[in-house]
């Protein structure tokens, strides 16, 4: 009997754990990504706290602040642990990424570490809204191939118009710096509009 109750409680908790998929675009760039909630696969992991994901980003060279003749798509695998702090709608997390791209024929790969935050706007009479941000950095010791270091920061505003589906307005800056003289390259700086769904 006790075993049945525990299984029922575990299945009830897992209902609130959701995977996410997102599509971010502007007039020239395309970004798609997904995060999987590990709490749905492993009962020893608390739902909505540990995520594993992947991202594909196909940017246009004109959204780089530097003179780049050829820019290749960017791919990454990512890992994030996120926890709510208190009961004020603020969540903080720590994460890591493994990324790869090519710029002007030079290979770039790094393992940036970072922090993320999410703040749910306390407006219960309105639709759910949140402000989110992240900063990731890889120094020389975590940079591979021709890479010297990597810096990425983002901020975005999410509005959930429909349950488990919403829109996003965001800004990103990604810097792929190479281990060559005068090779500090801004890979992409742009505003974007996106869709995010939970499943």
C-alpha positions in Angstrom: 0.0 0.0 0.0 2.8 2.4 0.9 4.6 1.6 -2.3 1.4 2.5 -4.3 1.1 5.8 -2.5 4.8 6.7 -3.2 4.4 5.8 -6.9 1.2 7.9 -7.1 3.0 10.9 -5.5 6.0 10.5 -7.8 3.8 10.4 -10.9 1.8 13.5 -9.7 5.1 15.5 -9.2 6.4 14.5 -12.7 3.3 16.1 -14.2 4.7 19.5 -13.3 8.1 18.7 -14.9 8.1 19.9 -18.5 10.6 19.7 -21.4 11.0 22.9 -23.5 11.6 23.7 -27.1 12.3 27.1 -28.6 12.6 28.8 -31.9 14.3 32.3 -32.1 14.4 34.3 -35.3 15.1 37.7 -36.7 15.4 38.9 -40.3 18.6 37.0 -40.8 19.3 34.5 -38.0 17.7 31.2 -37.0 18.1 29.5 -33.7 16.4 26.3 -32.5 16.9 24.5 -29.2 15.5 22.0 -26.7 15.9 21.3 -23.0 14.9 18.0 -21.4 13.9 17.9 -17.7 15.9 15.0 -16.2 13.2 14.7 -13.4 11.0 13.0 -15.9 13.5 10.3 -16.6 15.0 9.7 -13.1 12.9 9.6 -10.0 15.9 10.5 -7.8 16.1 14.0 -9.5 13.7 16.6 -8.4 11.5 17.9 -11.3 12.2 21.2 -12.9 15.8 21.5 -11.4 18.1 19.7 -13.8 18.1 20.0 -17.6 20.1 18.6 -20.5 19.7 20.2 -24.0 21.1 21.1 -27.4 21.0 24.1 -29.7 21.6 24.9 -33.4 22.2 28.5 -34.4 22.6 29.6 -38.1 23.6 33.3 -38.0 24.3 35.8 -40.7 27.7 37.4 -40.9 26.2 40.9 -41.1 25.1 40.5 -37.5 28.7 40.3 -36.4 30.4 43.5 -35.3 33.6 42.4 -37.0 34.7 41.9 -40.5 33.9 38.2 -41.1 33.8 36.8 -44.7 32.5 33.3 -43.8 30.6 32.3 -40.7 29.4 28.7 -40.1 26.5 27.5 -37.9 27.0 27.1 -34.2 26.1 23.9 -32.3 26.1 23.2 -28.6 25.2 20.7 -26.0 24.3 22.1 -22.6 23.6 21.2 -19.0 21.8 23.3 -16.3 20.9 23.0 -12.7 18.3 25.6 -11.6 16.7 26.2 -8.2 14.1 28.6 -6.9 15.4 31.0 -4.3 12.8 31.7 -1.6 9.2 32.3 -2.6 9.7 35.6 -4.5 9.7 34.2 -8.0 13.5 34.3 -8.4 15.4 31.2 -9.7 19.2 30.9 -10.0 21.2 28.3 -11.9 24.7 27.1 -12.9 25.4 25.5 -16.2 28.0 24.3 -18.7 28.1 24.1 -22.5 30.2 22.3 -25.1 30.1 24.3 -28.4 31.6 24.2 -31.9 31.7 26.5 -34.9 33.9 27.7 -37.7 34.7 31.3 -38.6 36.7 32.1 -41.7 37.9 28.5 -41.9 39.2 28.4 -38.3 37.8 25.8 -35.8 36.3 27.1 -32.6 35.4 24.9 -29.6 35.0 25.6 -25.9 33.5 24.5 -22.7 32.0 27.7 -21.1 30.7 27.7 -17.6 28.0 30.1 -16.6 25.1 31.4 -14.4 21.4 31.9 -15.3 18.6 33.7 -13.6 14.8 33.8 -14.1 12.4 36.2 -12.4 8.6 35.7 -12.6 6.9 39.0 -12.6 4.4 39.1 -9.7 1.2 40.0 -11.6 -1.2 37.2 -10.9 -4.1 39.0 -12.5 -2.3 39.2 -15.8 -0.7 36.6 -18.0 2.5 34.8 -16.8 5.6 36.9 -17.6 9.2 36.5 -16.7 12.6 38.1 -17.3 15.6 35.8 -17.9 19.3 36.2 -18.4 22.5 34.3 -18.6 26.3 34.8 -18.8 28.7 32.1 -20.0 32.5 32.3 -20.2 35.3 29.9 -21.2 38.9 31.0 -20.5 41.9 29.7 -22.4 42.1 26.5 -20.4 38.5 25.6 -21.4 39.0 26.5 -25.1 40.1 24.1 -27.8 41.2 23.9 -31.4 42.0 27.5 -32.5 40.0 29.1 -29.7 41.3 31.5 -27.1 38.2 32.2 -25.1 34.4 32.5 -25.3 31.9 35.0 -23.9 28.2 34.9 -24.3 25.4 36.9 -22.5 21.7 37.0 -23.1 18.6 38.6 -21.7 15.0 37.9 -22.7 11.4 38.7 -21.7 8.9 35.8 -21.9 5.1 36.1 -22.0 3.0 32.9 -21.8 -0.1 33.8 -23.8 -1.3 30.2 -23.9 -0.7 27.6 -21.2 2.7 25.9 -21.9 3.3 28.2 -24.9 4.5 31.7 -25.2 6.6 34.3 -27.0 10.0 35.8 -26.3 11.8 39.0 -27.1 15.5 38.8 -26.4 19.0 40.1 -27.0 22.2 38.0 -27.4 26.0 38.7 -27.7 28.4 35.8 -28.6 32.1 36.4 -28.8 34.4 33.7 -30.3 38.0 34.8 -29.7 40.7 33.0 -31.5 44.3 32.2 -30.4 45.8 34.5 -33.0 46.8 38.2 -33.0 43.8 40.5 -33.5 41.4 37.6 -33.6 38.8 38.8 -31.1 35.6 38.1 -33.1 32.1 39.1 -32.2 30.3 36.1 -33.6 26.8 37.5 -33.3 25.1 40.5 -31.7 21.4 40.8 -32.3 17.8 41.2 -31.1 15.4 38.3 -31.7 11.8 37.2 -31.4 11.0 33.7 -30.4 8.4 31.0 -29.5 8.8 28.7 -26.6 6.7 25.6 -25.9 6.6 23.2 -22.9 5.8 19.5 -23.4 
